Amino acid sequence: MAAYDEHADALLRHCLIRVRDREIAKDIVQETFSRTWVYLSEGKKIDYMRAFLYRVANNLIVDGARKKK
């Protein structure tokens, strides 16, 4: 997947800054790409891949913070 090669490192850095835990950040990035793959396999189209990936990652970060409370 070309999107992984282009965006994974920057997305990992972003998640790492937000959650301050390397393992959790890696899990979030992995889940982000998994959900993106499912979204694409359903035949849906993504116009701006980078924006889509960051939105999914940020939603996962927020969901994780909600579960902690």
Short mmCIF file of the C-alpha atoms (twelve columns), coordinates in Angstrom:
data_MODEL
# 
_entry.id   MODEL 
# 
loop_
_atom_site.group_PDB 
_atom_site.id 
_atom_site.type_symbol 
_atom_site.label_atom_id 
_atom_site.label_alt_id 
_atom_site.label_comp_id 
_atom_site.label_asym_id 
_atom_site.label_seq_id 
_atom_site.Cartn_x 
_atom_site.Cartn_y 
_atom_site.Cartn_z 
_atom_site.pdbx_PDB_model_num 
ATOM 1  C CA . MET A 1  0.000   0.000  0.000  1 
ATOM 2  C CA . ALA A 2  1.623   3.217  -1.168 1 
ATOM 3  C CA . ALA A 3  -0.170  5.245  1.497  1 
ATOM 4  C CA . TYR A 4  1.667   3.291  4.199  1 
ATOM 5  C CA . ASP A 5  5.067   4.073  2.698  1 
ATOM 6  C CA . GLU A 6  4.209   7.748  2.323  1 
ATOM 7  C CA . HIS A 7  2.458   8.464  5.617  1 
ATOM 8  C CA . ALA A 8  3.291   5.859  8.273  1 
ATOM 9  C CA . ASP A 9  6.326   7.592  9.782  1 
ATOM 10 C CA . ALA A 10 4.676   11.003 10.059 1 
ATOM 11 C CA . LEU A 11 1.491   9.436  11.406 1 
ATOM 12 C CA . LEU A 12 3.481   7.519  14.036 1 
ATOM 13 C CA . ARG A 13 5.225   10.729 15.138 1 
ATOM 14 C CA . HIS A 14 1.870   12.505 15.379 1 
ATOM 15 C CA . CYS A 15 0.360   9.709  17.467 1 
ATOM 16 C CA . LEU A 16 3.447   9.517  19.660 1 
ATOM 17 C CA . ILE A 17 3.196   13.223 20.463 1 
ATOM 18 C CA . ARG A 18 -0.494  12.876 21.294 1 
ATOM 19 C CA . VAL A 19 -0.398  9.706  23.454 1 
ATOM 20 C CA . ARG A 20 3.203   9.786  24.751 1 
ATOM 21 C CA . ASP A 21 3.528   5.989  24.628 1 
ATOM 22 C CA . ARG A 22 5.363   4.318  21.753 1 
ATOM 23 C CA . GLU A 23 3.505   0.992  21.887 1 
ATOM 24 C CA . ILE A 24 0.084   2.625  22.016 1 
ATOM 25 C CA . ALA A 25 1.076   4.926  19.136 1 
ATOM 26 C CA . LYS A 26 2.151   1.916  17.051 1 
ATOM 27 C CA . ASP A 27 -1.159  0.188  17.796 1 
ATOM 28 C CA . ILE A 28 -3.084  3.285  16.746 1 
ATOM 29 C CA . VAL A 29 -1.179  3.535  13.458 1 
ATOM 30 C CA . GLN A 30 -1.764  -0.161 12.766 1 
ATOM 31 C CA . GLU A 31 -5.474  0.162  13.507 1 
ATOM 32 C CA . THR A 32 -5.655  3.305  11.354 1 
ATOM 33 C CA . PHE A 33 -4.333  1.455  8.318  1 
ATOM 34 C CA . SER A 34 -6.528  -1.566 9.044  1 
ATOM 35 C CA . ARG A 35 -9.664  0.564  9.135  1 
ATOM 36 C CA . THR A 36 -8.586  2.427  6.014  1 
ATOM 37 C CA . TRP A 37 -8.075  -0.876 4.201  1 
ATOM 38 C CA . VAL A 38 -11.556 -2.048 5.213  1 
ATOM 39 C CA . TYR A 39 -13.044 1.276  4.089  1 
ATOM 40 C CA . LEU A 40 -11.388 0.957  0.671  1 
ATOM 41 C CA . SER A 41 -12.309 -2.731 0.318  1 
ATOM 42 C CA . GLU A 42 -15.967 -1.764 0.724  1 
ATOM 43 C CA . GLY A 43 -15.617 0.146  -2.537 1 
ATOM 44 C CA . LYS A 44 -15.557 3.593  -0.990 1 
ATOM 45 C CA . LYS A 45 -13.297 6.324  -2.372 1 
ATOM 46 C CA . ILE A 46 -10.829 8.521  -0.480 1 
ATOM 47 C CA . ASP A 47 -9.989  11.835 -2.137 1 
ATOM 48 C CA . TYR A 48 -7.323  12.984 0.340  1 
ATOM 49 C CA . MET A 49 -5.519  9.985  1.837  1 
ATOM 50 C CA . ARG A 50 -3.357  11.941 4.294  1 
ATOM 51 C CA . ALA A 51 -6.318  13.832 5.740  1 
ATOM 52 C CA . PHE A 52 -8.344  10.624 5.978  1 
ATOM 53 C CA . LEU A 53 -5.551  8.797  7.833  1 
ATOM 54 C CA . TYR A 54 -5.073  11.623 10.318 1 
ATOM 55 C CA . ARG A 55 -8.835  11.819 10.938 1 
ATOM 56 C CA . VAL A 56 -9.020  8.079  11.641 1 
ATOM 57 C CA . ALA A 57 -5.958  8.246  13.908 1 
ATOM 58 C CA . ASN A 58 -7.313  11.221 15.836 1 
ATOM 59 C CA . ASN A 59 -10.656 9.473  16.288 1 
ATOM 60 C CA . LEU A 60 -8.843  6.417  17.679 1 
ATOM 61 C CA . ILE A 61 -6.851  8.614  20.072 1 
ATOM 62 C CA . VAL A 62 -10.039 10.256 21.333 1 
ATOM 63 C CA . ASP A 63 -11.756 6.878  21.697 1 
ATOM 64 C CA . GLY A 64 -8.786  5.607  23.711 1 
ATOM 65 C CA . ALA A 65 -8.896  8.631  26.007 1 
ATOM 66 C CA . ARG A 66 -12.620 8.103  26.571 1 
ATOM 67 C CA . LYS A 67 -12.091 4.459  27.495 1 
ATOM 68 C CA . LYS A 68 -9.512  5.441  30.145 1 
ATOM 69 C CA . LYS A 69 -12.072 7.587  31.963 1 
# 
